[in-house]
Amino acid sequence: MTHNAASDLPAGGSDRLLRRPAVAGAFYPDSPGRLEAEVDAMLEEAEPAGLPRTPLALIEPHAGYMYSGAVAAAGYRQLAAEEERERVFMVGPSHRAAFQGVAAWDGDGFLTPLGEVPVDRDAIADLIHEDSWIVRRNGVHDGEHAIEVQLPFLQRRLGRFRLVPLVMGRQDQDTCERLGRALAAVAGAPGTLLVASSDLSHYHPYDVAVALDRRTLEWVAAFDPEGLLAGLRRGECEACGGGPMAAVLFAARALGGREVRVLSYRNSGDVTGDRSQVVGYPACAII
């Protein structure tokens, strides 16, 4: 795995706009050495799934690593070590700001304790050209963790890549379809990975959560974003990143994706033993 130490961080002069970590030291270690060792251990423990092709897209959870890190590793483990991926399009939900459309972060890079991930500003410009609901709105990304927590896994698994960070406001079907079309138009080149950042149901008793999450994953595994969104509207399932999942499913289907594999599922009750109010975590590969 590639070494990308914190000592390699750029100084970040006044002419560069860098998004600094918001949840390092809370959701994951802020020590480069500890973070590197923890991520590598989780990736090493995760099993290869024997997929017939390398994933076109992943669905990954975004909780603190003690809760969802092993599930996240089950997805990222399916990427070949040092695999050349020029760009990663990352779609997450907004946990803090309510707005319509999709907010892109259009600075120079995202920082983690493991170093800088450069942002692909050309790809962002192309997305904005494809759909006017995709806008440059950096403030939405301040404090948002759904994209940030994914990056150390990608840094350790892929090494170098350029990031296209997108946060969804409203997660209605129209927004999901529009974003899916824009992603399919811009992200079709070889060496591209799509990632949807989403947890599943929140704060239900264990058995209720498992039943809700099973329904969600049934629609995902059926490659059925329309069914997923309908189930979410009817309250038959829950996901804080249902929109990002649906948008990435729409895009992957347009780009020739053939099937979805559910790689791992667990909830916080499986980790802590407290089954009174749990949160669900998925890892899926679209191939």
C-alpha positions as CSV (number, residue, x, y, z in Angstrom):
1,M,0.0,0.0,0.0
2,T,1.2,3.5,-0.8
3,H,2.8,5.6,1.9
4,N,1.4,9.2,1.9
5,A,2.5,10.7,5.2
6,A,1.3,13.8,6.9
7,S,4.8,15.3,6.5
8,D,4.0,15.4,2.8
9,L,1.2,17.9,3.4
10,P,1.6,21.1,1.4
11,A,2.1,24.3,3.3
12,G,-1.1,25.7,1.7
13,G,-0.2,29.2,0.7
14,S,-2.8,31.9,0.4
15,D,-3.3,31.1,-3.3
16,R,-4.4,27.5,-2.5
17,L,-7.8,26.5,-1.1
18,L,-7.6,23.3,1.0
19,R,-10.4,21.7,2.8
20,R,-9.0,20.7,6.2
21,P,-10.2,17.6,8.2
22,A,-13.4,18.3,10.2
23,V,-13.7,14.9,12.1
24,A,-10.1,13.6,12.4
25,G,-9.6,12.7,16.0
26,A,-13.4,11.9,16.4
27,F,-14.5,9.6,13.6
28,Y,-11.0,8.3,12.9
29,P,-7.5,8.8,14.3
30,D,-5.8,12.2,13.7
31,S,-2.3,10.6,14.1
32,P,-1.0,9.7,10.7
33,G,0.7,6.6,12.0
34,R,-2.3,5.4,13.9
35,L,-4.7,6.1,11.0
36,E,-2.5,4.3,8.5
37,A,-2.1,1.3,10.8
38,E,-5.8,1.1,11.6
39,V,-6.9,1.4,7.9
40,D,-4.3,-1.1,6.7
41,A,-5.4,-3.6,9.4
42,M,-9.1,-3.3,8.4
43,L,-8.2,-3.7,4.7
44,E,-6.0,-6.7,5.4
45,E,-8.8,-8.4,7.5
46,A,-11.4,-7.8,4.8
47,E,-11.9,-10.7,2.4
48,P,-11.6,-10.5,-1.4
49,A,-15.1,-11.2,-2.8
50,G,-14.0,-12.9,-6.0
51,L,-15.7,-10.4,-8.2
52,P,-15.5,-11.1,-11.9
53,R,-14.6,-7.5,-12.6
54,T,-13.1,-4.6,-10.7
55,P,-16.0,-2.4,-9.3
56,L,-17.3,0.5,-11.4
57,A,-18.8,1.9,-8.2
58,L,-19.0,1.3,-4.5
59,I,-21.6,2.1,-1.8
60,E,-19.8,2.8,1.5
61,P,-20.8,3.8,5.1
62,H,-19.7,6.9,6.7
63,A,-19.8,6.5,10.5
64,G,-16.9,6.5,12.9
65,Y,-14.4,3.8,12.1
66,M,-15.0,1.9,15.3
67,Y,-18.6,1.4,14.1
68,S,-18.5,1.1,10.3
69,G,-14.8,0.9,9.4
70,A,-14.8,-2.9,9.0
71,V,-17.8,-2.7,6.7
72,A,-16.2,0.1,4.7
73,A,-13.0,-2.0,4.3
74,A,-15.0,-4.8,2.8
75,G,-15.9,-2.6,-0.1
76,Y,-12.5,-0.9,-0.6
77,R,-10.8,-4.3,-0.3
78,Q,-12.3,-5.1,-3.7
79,L,-10.1,-2.5,-5.4
80,A,-6.8,-3.9,-6.4
81,A,-3.9,-2.5,-4.4
82,E,-2.2,0.4,-6.2
83,E,-5.0,0.2,-8.8
84,E,-4.8,3.2,-11.2
85,R,-7.9,5.2,-10.7
86,E,-7.4,8.7,-12.1
87,R,-10.6,10.1,-10.6
88,V,-13.0,9.3,-7.8
89,F,-16.5,10.8,-7.9
90,M,-17.8,10.9,-4.4
91,V,-21.5,11.6,-3.6
92,G,-22.6,12.1,0.0
93,P,-25.7,13.5,1.7
94,S,-25.8,16.8,3.6
95,H,-26.0,16.3,7.3
96,R,-25.9,20.0,8.2
97,A,-27.3,22.2,5.4
98,A,-30.7,22.0,3.7
99,F,-30.7,23.0,0.1
100,Q,-31.8,22.0,-3.4
101,G,-29.5,20.6,-6.0
102,V,-26.0,19.3,-5.6
103,A,-23.0,21.2,-4.0
104,A,-19.5,20.7,-5.4
105,W,-16.4,21.7,-3.5
106,D,-14.3,23.6,-6.0
107,G,-11.0,24.2,-4.1
108,D,-7.6,22.7,-4.7
109,G,-7.7,19.7,-2.4
110,F,-9.0,17.8,0.6
111,L,-6.6,17.2,3.4
112,T,-6.5,14.2,5.7
113,P,-3.8,13.2,8.3
114,L,-2.4,11.1,5.4
115,G,-1.9,14.0,3.0
116,E,-3.6,15.9,0.3
117,V,-6.2,14.5,-2.1
118,P,-6.3,16.9,-5.1
119,V,-9.7,18.0,-6.4
120,D,-10.5,17.6,-10.1
121,R,-11.8,21.0,-10.9
122,D,-12.1,20.3,-14.6
123,A,-14.5,17.4,-13.9
124,I,-16.5,19.7,-11.6
125,A,-16.8,22.3,-14.4
126,D,-17.9,19.5,-16.8
127,L,-20.6,18.4,-14.3
128,I,-21.9,22.0,-13.9
129,H,-22.0,22.3,-17.6
130,E,-24.1,19.1,-17.8
131,D,-26.7,20.3,-15.2
132,S,-27.4,23.7,-13.6
133,W,-28.5,22.1,-10.4
134,I,-24.9,21.2,-9.7
135,V,-23.2,24.3,-8.3
136,R,-20.0,25.4,-6.6
137,R,-21.0,25.7,-3.0
138,N,-18.0,25.1,-0.8
139,G,-19.6,26.1,2.5
140,V,-21.9,23.1,2.4
141,H,-18.8,20.9,2.8
142,D,-17.6,22.6,6.0
143,G,-18.0,20.1,8.8
144,E,-19.5,17.5,6.6
145,H,-18.1,14.0,7.3
146,A,-19.7,11.8,4.6
147,I,-16.9,12.3,2.1
148,E,-14.0,13.0,4.4
149,V,-14.2,9.6,6.2
150,Q,-13.9,7.7,2.9
151,L,-10.6,9.3,1.9
152,P,-8.1,7.5,4.1
153,F,-9.3,4.2,2.8
154,L,-8.8,5.4,-0.8
155,Q,-5.5,6.9,0.0
156,R,-4.2,3.6,1.4
157,R,-5.8,1.4,-1.3
158,L,-5.2,3.5,-4.4
159,G,-2.5,6.0,-3.5
160,R,-2.9,8.9,-5.9
161,F,-6.2,10.0,-7.4
162,R,-8.2,13.1,-8.0
163,L,-11.4,13.7,-6.1
164,V,-14.7,15.1,-7.3
165,P,-16.6,15.8,-4.1
166,L,-20.4,16.2,-4.3
167,V,-23.0,16.7,-1.6
168,M,-26.7,16.3,-2.2
169,G,-29.3,18.5,-0.6
170,R,-32.8,17.3,-1.5
171,Q,-32.7,13.6,-2.4
172,D,-35.9,13.4,-4.5
173,Q,-36.1,11.3,-7.6
174,D,-35.6,14.2,-10.0
175,T,-32.4,15.3,-8.4
176,C,-31.1,11.7,-8.3
177,E,-31.9,11.2,-11.9
178,R,-30.3,14.5,-13.0
179,L,-27.2,13.8,-11.0
180,G,-27.0,10.3,-12.4
181,R,-27.2,11.5,-15.9
182,A,-24.5,14.1,-15.3
183,L,-22.2,11.6,-13.7
184,A,-22.7,9.2,-16.6
185,A,-21.8,11.9,-19.1
186,V,-18.6,13.0,-17.2
187,A,-17.4,9.9,-15.4
188,G,-17.4,7.4,-18.3
189,A,-13.6,7.4,-18.9
190,P,-11.5,4.4,-17.9
191,G,-9.9,4.8,-14.5
192,T,-12.9,6.3,-12.8
193,L,-14.6,5.1,-9.6
194,L,-18.0,6.2,-8.3
195,V,-18.6,6.1,-4.6
196,A,-22.0,6.7,-2.8
197,S,-21.6,7.5,0.9
198,S,-24.5,6.3,2.9
199,D,-25.5,4.7,6.2
200,L,-28.8,2.9,6.5
201,S,-31.6,3.0,9.2
202,H,-31.1,5.1,12.3
203,Y,-32.0,4.5,16.0
204,H,-34.4,1.6,15.8
205,P,-34.4,-1.5,17.9
206,Y,-32.0,-4.2,16.4
207,D,-34.7,-6.4,14.8
208,V,-36.6,-3.5,13.3
209,A,-33.4,-2.0,11.9
210,V,-32.3,-5.3,10.3
211,A,-35.7,-5.7,8.6
212,L,-35.6,-2.1,7.3
213,D,-32.0,-2.5,6.1
214,R,-32.8,-5.8,4.4
215,R,-35.5,-4.1,2.3
216,T,-33.0,-1.3,1.3
217,L,-30.4,-3.8,0.3
218,E,-32.9,-5.9,-1.7
219,W,-33.6,-2.9,-3.9
220,V,-29.9,-2.0,-4.2
221,A,-29.0,-5.6,-5.0
222,A,-31.7,-5.7,-7.7
223,F,-30.0,-2.6,-9.3
224,D,-33.4,-0.8,-8.9
225,P,-32.9,2.9,-8.0
226,E,-36.5,3.6,-8.8
227,G,-37.7,1.0,-6.4
228,L,-35.3,2.2,-3.8
229,L,-36.5,5.7,-4.0
230,A,-40.1,4.6,-3.9
231,G,-39.5,2.5,-0.8
232,L,-37.8,5.4,0.9
233,R,-40.8,7.7,0.1
234,R,-43.2,5.2,1.5
235,G,-41.1,4.7,4.6
236,E,-40.5,1.0,3.9
237,C,-36.8,1.5,4.3
238,E,-34.4,4.2,5.5
239,A,-31.0,5.5,4.4
240,C,-29.4,8.9,5.2
241,G,-27.7,8.6,1.8
242,G,-30.5,7.1,-0.2
243,G,-30.2,9.8,-2.8
244,P,-26.5,9.3,-3.3
245,M,-27.1,5.6,-3.6
246,A,-29.8,6.1,-6.2
247,A,-27.8,8.6,-8.2
248,V,-24.8,6.4,-8.3
249,L,-27.0,3.4,-9.3
250,F,-28.5,5.5,-12.1
251,A,-25.1,6.5,-13.3
252,A,-23.6,3.1,-13.1
253,R,-26.5,1.6,-15.0
254,A,-26.0,4.1,-17.8
255,L,-22.3,3.3,-17.8
256,G,-22.8,-0.4,-18.4
257,G,-22.9,-1.7,-14.8
258,R,-24.4,-5.2,-14.8
259,E,-25.0,-6.2,-11.2
260,V,-24.7,-5.2,-7.6
261,R,-23.1,-7.3,-4.9
262,V,-23.8,-6.7,-1.2
263,L,-20.4,-7.3,0.3
264,S,-21.1,-6.6,4.0
265,Y,-23.8,-5.4,6.4
266,R,-23.8,-4.9,10.1
267,N,-25.2,-2.3,12.5
268,S,-23.9,-0.6,15.6
269,G,-25.5,-3.2,17.8
270,D,-23.2,-5.8,16.3
271,V,-20.2,-3.8,17.4
272,T,-21.2,-2.4,20.8
273,G,-23.7,-5.1,21.9
274,D,-26.3,-2.4,22.6
275,R,-29.3,-3.4,20.5
276,S,-31.8,-0.8,21.8
277,Q,-31.2,1.9,19.1
278,V,-28.8,1.0,16.2
279,V,-27.5,2.4,13.0
280,G,-27.0,0.2,9.9
281,Y,-24.0,0.2,7.6
282,P,-23.7,-1.2,4.0
283,A,-20.9,-2.0,1.7
284,C,-21.8,-2.9,-1.9
285,A,-20.0,-3.2,-5.2
286,I,-21.5,-2.3,-8.6
287,I,-19.7,-4.3,-11.4
